[in-house]
Every structure is written in structure tokens, then in C-alpha cells.
Amino acid sequence: MALVFDGTPFVKEQPRLAVWLQGRDEAANCYVDCRVTHKALRECCGARGIAGNELLRAFEAHRERIEMAAKRKYEAGRVEHLPERAVVWLEVADL
């Protein structure tokens, strides 16, 4: 259950404002969305607002930390299973 991240993050407003990054679980042959809330990026990663470019700047500055947190949460089974894919939400407490 190891996630591999190699994509480009992007900002989405729905279902809630967050930076999204797609990961892949090679063993399970499935994709997993990693979604970092704007609140986590502001409080833990130094984003100075909720503008998309500011959220992406904070994400990139802390990308390694965010990816490790997503991997830990995924490996612990703390995943939301949607019909189309699994999602790991990262909140303030996760970072």
C-alpha cells in the first residue's frame, strides 16, 4: 500500500477548497487523490491567503512533508472511499 506521487498539484474549490495531487498505489493498481485543505496550507505551510497561486506556493514549499503525511495516512487506512477513487484528506492535525 505505498503511494507514488509524480503529478502536478492543482487547486479545486469543490467539494471544498484544497490543493489536489493524484497518487498511485502500484500494488493495488489504483489511483488515490491527496487533498490538502486550504486551512492546513495556511496554518501549517505558511500560505498567506486562499488564492490559488498562494496555496500552490505553500504546497510546493512543503511538498515532501505533505506527501509523507499522505502516505502515512493512506497506509494507516485513513481513506475516504468514493465510487470513482480513494481520497486521503490532509487536515491541520495531519501536518
C-alpha positions as CSV (number, residue, x, y, z in Angstrom):
1,M,0.0,0.0,0.0
2,A,2.7,2.5,-0.9
3,L,1.7,5.7,-2.8
4,V,3.8,7.2,-5.5
5,F,3.3,10.9,-6.4
6,D,4.6,12.2,-9.7
7,G,2.0,14.6,-10.9
8,T,1.3,18.3,-10.8
9,P,-0.8,19.7,-8.0
10,F,-3.8,21.8,-8.8
11,V,-6.4,23.9,-6.8
12,K,-10.1,22.8,-6.8
13,E,-12.9,24.6,-5.0
14,Q,-15.3,21.7,-4.8
15,P,-16.2,19.8,-2.7
16,R,-14.0,22.1,-0.6
17,L,-11.2,24.4,-1.3
18,A,-8.0,22.4,-1.4
19,V,-4.8,21.5,-3.4
20,W,-5.2,18.2,-5.0
21,L,-2.5,15.8,-6.1
22,Q,-3.0,12.4,-7.6
23,G,-1.0,9.4,-6.3
24,R,-0.9,5.8,-7.4
25,D,-0.9,2.6,-5.4
26,E,1.1,0.4,-7.8
27,A,0.4,-2.8,-5.8
28,A,-3.4,-2.2,-5.8
29,N,-3.3,-0.8,-9.4
30,C,-5.4,2.2,-8.4
31,Y,-5.3,6.0,-8.2
32,V,-5.6,7.9,-4.9
33,D,-6.3,11.6,-4.6
34,C,-4.4,13.5,-1.9
35,R,-6.3,16.7,-1.0
36,V,-4.8,19.2,1.3
37,T,-7.2,21.7,2.8
38,H,-6.6,25.4,2.5
39,K,-6.7,25.6,6.3
40,A,-3.8,23.1,6.6
41,L,-1.8,25.0,4.0
42,R,-2.4,28.3,5.8
43,E,-1.8,27.1,9.3
44,C,1.0,24.6,8.7
45,C,2.6,25.5,5.5
46,G,2.6,29.3,5.5
47,A,0.1,30.1,2.8
48,R,-0.8,33.8,3.1
49,G,-4.3,33.5,1.9
50,I,-6.6,31.3,-0.2
51,A,-5.7,32.5,-3.7
52,G,-4.8,29.5,-5.9
53,N,-1.3,30.6,-6.6
54,E,-0.6,31.1,-2.8
55,L,-2.0,27.7,-2.0
56,L,0.2,26.1,-4.7
57,R,3.3,28.0,-3.5
58,A,2.8,26.7,0.1
59,F,2.2,23.2,-1.2
60,E,5.3,23.2,-3.3
61,A,7.4,24.6,-0.4
62,H,6.2,21.7,1.8
63,R,5.6,19.1,-0.8
64,E,7.8,16.4,0.7
65,R,6.2,16.8,4.1
66,I,2.7,16.7,2.6
67,E,3.5,13.6,0.5
68,M,4.9,11.8,3.6
69,A,1.8,12.7,5.6
70,A,-0.5,11.4,2.8
71,K,1.5,8.1,2.6
72,R,1.3,7.6,6.4
73,K,-2.5,8.3,6.4
74,Y,-3.1,6.0,3.4
75,E,-1.0,3.2,4.9
76,A,-3.0,3.5,8.1
77,G,-6.2,3.0,6.2
78,R,-7.5,6.5,6.9
79,V,-9.0,6.9,3.5
80,E,-12.4,8.0,2.1
81,H,-13.7,5.6,-0.5
82,L,-15.7,7.3,-3.2
83,P,-17.3,5.4,-6.1
84,E,-14.6,6.6,-8.6
85,R,-11.5,6.5,-6.3
86,A,-10.0,6.7,-2.9
87,V,-9.2,10.0,-1.2
88,V,-6.8,11.0,1.5
89,W,-7.7,14.3,3.1
90,L,-5.0,16.1,4.9
91,E,-6.1,18.5,7.6
92,V,-4.2,20.6,10.1
93,A,-3.7,17.7,12.5
94,D,-2.1,15.6,9.8
95,L,0.7,18.0,9.2
